[in-house]
Structures are given as structure tokens and as C-alpha cells.
Amino acid sequence: MLKERIFEEIDRQKERLCEMADTIFDHPECDGEEMMAADLLCRYLAENGFSVERPIAGLKSAFRAVYHSVGNGAEGSGGMAAQTGSLSANPGSPAEPPAGLAAPPGGPAPRIGLLCEYDALAGLGHGCGHHMQGPACLGAAVALKNCCRDQAFTLVVYGTPAEETFGGKINMMEAGYLKDIDVALMMHGGPDTCTDIRCLALSSFDVTFHGKKAHAAIMPEEGRSAFDALLLAFQGVEFLREHVRDDVRMHYTVKTLPGPENVVPSEAVGSFALRSFSRDYLDQVAKRFRDIVRGAALMAGVTCEIAEKPALANKVPNLTLNDLLIENARLAGAPGITPPRERTGSTDFGNVMHELPGSCIRIKFVPSGTSSHSKDYVEAGKTEAAHSCVVYGAKAMAGASLDMLTDCKIMESIKREFAEKRELYR
């Protein structure tokens, strides 16, 4: 059976895949500087016949690797995009996305995208398990390439840096990438084996108030407190909280301390985050938030600057794709299978899933209830459970990909569900 052969091919790669995962774990990198991890993953893809393009989208640790299978048992090609630069880091990016990247959807040969993250958390290391994603995607991609030469298809492996910080997938989409695939698959380690239904869209801001410094005891009337404005903005958010939908979340903190208590502070900086399950509704909340900030500045007699970070979208759930991944995770023997998570935090994968069908399979490698971004995740990062997580994730993605390649009705169902739900989850 072809799926059994694919699973065996993934098992054959296990030692190399786990070595890559351990190496990435031992050398945590973050915030778009994941050079060693990208080198390691790109080298393995090139060794296995993929055409590797790097850097892309102005991100030196982002990459795109492609393999075409022409079917009929013939040797495929990695020729959708010529390799640019070397497999080591080269700053910069192509001036434009590769020609033909945005090929018309719905062509005769399915185009499967495997997206991997490999960034760590600053000061913590791989407390979210991203070191396992790249090796799992590579194991699935190489197994499909080696075992499915009777099928016509395209595999595209995307390396997507900085998920934890500025959201590299957003940069890649703005540069024209991620338009060359019909579906996007990901894997993630977790406390349970499951998929997700919804995630929160996110808008985040750094707000700086500029006032006038003065001695707080001798000449307070000469001062205009930037910190007063920040406190007023915090209070305004609290009043706003009463008049938004139940799913809206609002967070804030003081980013820079304003100085000693006997000096009217001339500058105060705060960070704010707003979330909702609807990107469209969150945009309305964000407009009201900006009014609060400007009003706080007016009341305190100061000025303000509002710096908005890249916005994250909510996911458009695809239950057909979710079920396909879970079915293959179960077939592979993955532990701890549970129902889908109804709601999760925020991720730049939501921006991808707003534009095309996608799903992420989470594979159990820590006890149920364990929080991500935690020391517990770090301590489990090189265990046998983590190594098995890489293999189970690879098998779930490869098995689901094979099902889409061999049954056109599955792909049609996935695309139809996406089209129907896209408007419901704006």
C-alpha cells in the first residue's frame, strides 16, 4: 500500500530528522535571524532534489523549496524556480517574486504547501516546539517525492521565520509568495494531538506620549505629564471593554518607565494588544482605540504617536482538512488524540488561512494541560516524545497530502468549504 511505503520512508529518515531537530533546539535563533536553522533545512532539501530559493521576501532566513512530479513514474524536477544564491545566508531578496509564482489555482496537478517555523523565544529557547516543525515538513516532503512518482503534483516547502515576533508569513505574502499552492499544511508539538477551529485576530500598538518636563514640587504648572496621558489611555481601554463583543480581548502594559516621582515625565510609552475572532470587527475596535489614545493626549495636553505592528488575521477553519490530518495522525499511531481546540491565541498562519485553505496538526509530546511558551516545553524538547512528535507530524502531513493527490474529490471539498466559510469568518 502506497501510504505504508510513505510511512516507512519517513521512518527511514527518522535519525536524520531528529538530528536536525536537536541541532535547531541546541542553537535557538529568533526574530528573523534563524540562519543556522535555515541553512540546515535548505541543505537537506537540496540533497533530496528540491530546488531551493533563498533568501525571499527580504527575509534572509526565509526560503522556498520546490519539487515537481510529472507523474507516470518519471523522475520529477525542482524547476519551478531556479535556485538563487547559496544555501548559506545571503542578505537581500529577489527584486520581484519569481515569474509564474501566482499560477492560476485549480490546475490539473495539485500543489501542496508545507510551511515550517524554526524560531525560538528570546530568553527561553524553543519553548513552543518550533524546532520540530522543519524536520517534520522535510520528512513528509521527501517521502512524498520518493514514493509518489506515479502522481502529478507540486510540493512547495516554505521556511517561515519570526512567527513569535513580527510574523514572517505576512512579509512573504505581501511580497507575492504563498500564492503557488492549493493548500497549506503545518505541524506543531503540543499537549494533545488535535487541530484548531478558530484563532484570535490581533492588532498591537506601541503608543508614545510626548509632554513637557518640569519639577513636580516647585513648578508643576509648567509640566505636561506624558504619563498622565498613558494612564488615561489605560482607563479609556477599561471603559471600552464594556462596549465590545464578548470575544474581544484587550491587554496593555507600561513599556518604558517614566522616571522619578518628583519630575513631571516628558515621555511615556505603552504597549497595547487587541484581539477578536473577527478581523473585520477588530478593525472597528482598533479605530475606537486610536480615538481613546488621541483623546488621552488631548486631556493631558500632550502629543502622541501610535505605531501599529503587522496585524494578524483570524483563521478560516477548514474542517475537511482538519479531519484529514487527524485521520492520518490516528493511522500513524499518534498519541493523545482529542477533539479540535475551539479557540486559540494569535498566529501569522491565520493570515495564510484567510487567503487559502490550511490546517495545522498538533502532536502530543508533553503532558495534557502543559502551557506553551514554558520551561516544560523546553525541557521536553529533546526527549523521545519530541522525536516521535517529528515522525508523527511528518506522517500526518504526508498521509493527508497523499489523500488529496489520489482523490480529486477531497481537494474539491476542501476548496468548496474554504469558499463557503471565508465570508463567514471575516
N, C-alpha and C positions, 0 to 999 in steps of 0.2 A: 504494500500500500504506500502511495506516494507520501502521505503525511508521516507515516512511520519513518520513511527514509529521511525526511527533513528533520524530524526529531533526533534521529541517530546522527545526522550531520552536525546538529547543534551540540550533541553530547561529545562528538569527536573534537570540537573546538573548545570544550569547557576549560581545559587547563590554560590555554592562551587567553581566553576571555577573562577568566578570573585573575590572571596575572595583570592584565590591563586595568581591571577594576581596582586591584590592590595598589598598583602604581599610582593611579589617579588619586586614590584615597590618601596615600602617603605624601603626596605633593599637592595639597589643596591650593587652588587658584580661584580668583573671583573677579567680578566686575569687568569682564571683557578682556582679562589678562590671562586667560586659560591656555597658554601657549603650549605647554608640555602635553596637556591632555589632548589638544587638537592635533599636535604632531603625531602622537601615539595612535590615535584613531585613524587619521588620514593615511598613515603608513600601512596599516593593516588593510584598509580598503584598497589602496593601490596594489598591494601584494596580491590581492584576490580579484584583480581585473576590473576594478571600478575606475572611472575617470574622475579625478579629484580636482576640484576648483577651489582655490583658496589664495588670498582672502576674498570675501564677498561682502557687499553692502557696507563697506567702510569699516568692517569689524575684523580685526586681524586674527581673531581666533574662531571666526565662523567659517564653515565650509559647506560645500555641496558636492556630493559624490553620486555618480550616475552609472547605471548598468541597463543596457537594452538586451532583451531576449527576443530574437526574431521568430522563435518557435520552430517546429519540425525537427527538433533535436540539434539544430545548428548552433555553433558557438556564437554567443551574443557579443555585444560591443558596449563599451563605455563611452560611446562617441557623441552623446547629446551635446556635451560641452567640452572643449579642449581643456586640458589641464593648464592652469595658469600659475606661474611662479613655481616655487619648490614646495616640498612638504614641510619645510621649516617656515617659521613666521616671516612674512613679508608685509610691512605696513602698507596701507592703502587698499584700493579695490579697483575693479574694472570701472571705467567711466560710465558704462551703461550695463544693465542686465544683459546676459547672453542672448544673442539672437535666437528667436524661437522658444524662449523660456515660457512665455504665456501661450502655449499651444492651445488650440480650441478644445474645450472639455468634451467628454463623451465620445472620444475617438474609439476605434475598434480595439486597441490594446490598452488594458487597464494600467494606470500609473499609480503606484503605491508609494507613499511617502512615509519614511521612518524618521522621526525627529528625536534628537538626543540632546540632553543638557549635561554639562560636566562642571558647572561652577559650584564652589563651596560657599560657606558662610564665613564672613570675616570674623576672626577671633574664635571661631568654633570648629571650623573644618567641615567635613561632609556630614553635617547634622541633618541633612534632608535626603541623603542617599543618592545624590546625583552621580556619584562615581560609578554606579551600576548601569546607568542608562545607555551610555555609549557602547560598552561591550555587549549589552543585550541586543541593541539595534544592529550591531555589526554581525553578531551571531545569526540573527534572523536573516539579514540581507545575504550573507554568504551562503547560507543553507538554501535559500530560495534560488539564488543564482546557479548553484551547483546541481540542484535536483530538478529544476523545472524548465529545462531547455526545450521541452515539447510545447510549452506555453509561450505565447507572445505577450510581453509585458515590459514595463519600465519600472525600475526601482530607483528611487532617489532618497539618499540618506542626507539629512541636513544636520549639521552641527550648529546648535543654537546657544550662544553664550549668554551669561549675565541675566538669567531668569530671576535671580534673587534681588537684583538691583535695578538696572534700567530697562530690562525686558528686551533682549536682543532680537526676539522674533518680530517685534514691532518695527525695528530698523530694517530687518530683512524684507518684510512685506512692503514697507514704503519704498524700498529700492527695487521692487518688482519680482522678488523671489517668492517661493511657495505658491506660485501660480501654475506650476508644471505638474501638479499631482491631483488625483481624483479624491483621495482620502489621506488623512494624516493620522498615524498611529504613534503612540508613546507608551512607555512603561515607567513605573515608579515603584520603589520599595515602600512598604507601609506596614501597619499593624494588622491589616486584614487583606485578603485578596478580594478585590472588588473594583467597580468602576464608579464614576461620578455622574450625577444628574445635572446639577447646577453649580455654578460658582459665582462669586460676587464680582461685579464690575468695580473698578477702583479709580478714583480721582484723588491725587495727592498734591499738596501745595507746600512750598516754603514761603512764608509771609514775613517780610521785614518792614518794621515801622521805624521811621526816622523822626526824632523830635529835637529838642534843644536842651543841652546840658546846663545845669545850674546847681548851686549849693542848696540842698533841701531844707536847711535850717535858716540860713542868712537871707537868701534871695529866691525863695520857692516860686514867687510870682513870675520870675524870669524864665523859668523852665517849662518845657512841654514834654511830658513823660511818654516816651515810646512804649514803656512797659504798661502804663495805664491803658493804652490802646490795645495791647495784646491781651490784657485781662478782660477788657470789654469784648474783644472778639471771641474769647473763650465763653464768656457769658452769653453772647449772642448765639453761639452754636447750641448752648444748652436750651435756649428758648426755641430755637429752630427744631430741636429734637422732638418737641411735642406736636409738630405740624408737618410730619412727613410720614410716608408709609412705614409699616411695621418692619419691613426688611432692610430699611436704611440703617447703616452703622456710621457713627461719626467719632473720630479719635483726634486728639491733639496733645501736644507737649511743648514745653519751652525748649527750643533748640540751643540757644545761646544765653547764658546768664547775663542779666542786665547790669551788674556791678554792685557796688556797696550801697547800703541803705540810705546813706546821708547825701547821695548825689542823685539828682533827677536824671534818669538814664536817657541818653540821646538815641539809643538804638535798642531794639528788642526783636528777636527772631523766634518764630514758632513754626512748627510743622503740623499739618492737618491732613487727615485722610478721610474720605467719604466713600461709602460702599453701598451697593444695591444690586439686586438680581437683575435689574433692567438698566442697560446702558443709557437708553433714551431718558428714562426717569431721572437717573443720576445726573445727567447733563442739566436738567431743570434744577435739581438741588444745588449743583455747583454754582449756577447763576445766582441763586439766593445767597449762597455762602460768600461769593465775591461782594455782594451788596453789604453783607454784615461787616466784612473787613473794611470796606470803604467808609461805612458808617462809623465804625470804631475809630478810624483815623480822624474823621470829622469831629467826633465828640471830644477827642483828646487834643485836638489842634495840631496834629502831626500829619505826615505823609506816609504812604505805604507803597510797597512793591509786592506783587503777587507772582511768584514763579511756579508755574504748573509743570509737573513731571508728566512723562508719557502716560496716557490713560489706558487702563486695561479694560477689556470688554468682558461681559459675561459669556459663558458657554451657551451654544445652541446644542442641547443634548440630542444624541442620536442613539436611541435605544437598540436599534438593529445592530449597529456597530458594537455597542456595549455588550449585547448578548453574545455576539460572535466571539469577542475576546474572552469572555468568561467561559463560554463553552470550550474553547481551546485551552484555556488555563486548567479547567477541570480535566480535560482529556490528557493533559501533560502531567497531572498529578499535583498541581499546586495546592499548598495547604491553606486552611483557614478561609474558605470561600464564604462570603457574606453578601447580603443584598447590596445594591448600589448605595453610595452615600448621597443623600438627598440634597445636601448643601455643603459647600466647601469655601475656602478662602479665595484669594485672587491669584491669577497667573496670566502671563502673556500668551499661554496656549488658548485662552479664551478669545483673543484677537484672531487667532488662526481659525478657531471653530466658528467664528462669526462669518467667515468667508468660504469655508468648505467643510465637508463632513470630517469629523475627527473624534477620537476617543483615546483615553489613557487607561491602561490596565495597571492596577496596583497589586503588587505581590507581597504577601506576608513574609517579613523577616525579623520582626520584633514582636513582643507580646501585645495582644489586643489592648487598646487604650493608651499605648505609648504615644507621646506627643512628638511630632516632627520638630525640627529646629532645636533639638535637645541633645544633651550629653549621651542619653541612652541610645540614640541613633548612631552617634559617633562610635560608641563602644561596641556596637554590633556590626560595624561597617566591614570588618574583615573576617567574620565568622563563617562557618559552613552554611548557616542560614542565608547569609548575604550572597555567598557563591551560588547557592541553589536559586536564589532570587533572580540572579542574572540569567540562569538557564531557563527557569520557568517563564520569565518575561520574554525571552527570545522565542520560546516555543509558542507562547500565546499569540505574539505578533505574527510569527511565520505561519502558524496554522490558520489564523484569520485571513492573512493575505492569500494563502493558497485557496481557501474557500471562495474568496472574491475572484480569483483568477480562473477558477474552474466552473463557476456558476454565475453567469451574467445576471441572473435574476436577483442575486444578493446585492450586487453593485447597484442595480436599478432601484432596489428597495431602499438602500442607504441614501441614494441621491434624492429619491422622492420624499423620504422623511425629512431630509435637510431642507428641501424647498418648502415643505409644508410648515415646518417649525420655525424657520428663520424669522418670519414676520411676527410670530407669537412671542419670541424671546428677544425682541429689540431692546 
